[in-house]
Amino acid sequence: MYLLTGLIYCGHCGSAMQGNRRKPKDKPKYVSYRCGCRVQKRNCDNKEIRKEYVEEFVLTELEKNIINDKAVPILVEKINKHIVEQSKNEKESAEIMLRKLSEVKKQIDNIVVAITNGFCQSEFKAKMEELEERKSKLEFSIKELEVKNNIPSITEEQVKNMFAMFKVYVLERNIPECKKVHIKLCS
């Protein structure tokens, strides 16, 4: 199992690094990460990195810099800052959609007024259906943004609880469980 699959990239060409295992004659097996470009196209000459070295380095850095009580307040601050920035961007998007919704409603009202005043053309029906569909989509998107925008701030206690089990896996160097946590966090 390769902990860093999909997370590390070649410093030479930028391609994803892939797990690699080989057993040379009369030598112990060699497990490493190798540049995907080197494997597939053979046009990268970056050397392999031993799996145990790079994974140990990453897990040690996680212990020192992320999964400790000193880092929790900094992480909470950064997470909450990110939530605020996302919320701001989503509010701006919602305002744009509200303006578009207002325009669509005006166009619908104009068609209704024209029909009530006796103007009736076949194009009105098609245009009205198109506008009603746009209106529904915009209303749905606005509601979706409102729900996304109601994300509460994260507390230090929540981060500590989230890290509790993961910390055990990192300290024990339980790679399969670390990989599961990574997959859950990314999904």
Secondary structure, 3 states (H helix, E strand, C coil): CCCCCCCCECCCCCCEEEEEEECCCCCCCEEEEEEHHHHHCCCCCCCCEEHHHHHHHHHHHHHHHCCCCCHHHHHHHHHHHHHHHHHHHHHHHHHHHHHHHHHHHHHHHHHHHHHHCCCCCHHHHHHHHHHHHHHHHHHHHHHHHHHHCCCCCCCHHHHHHHHHHHHHHHHHCCHHHHHHHHHHHHC
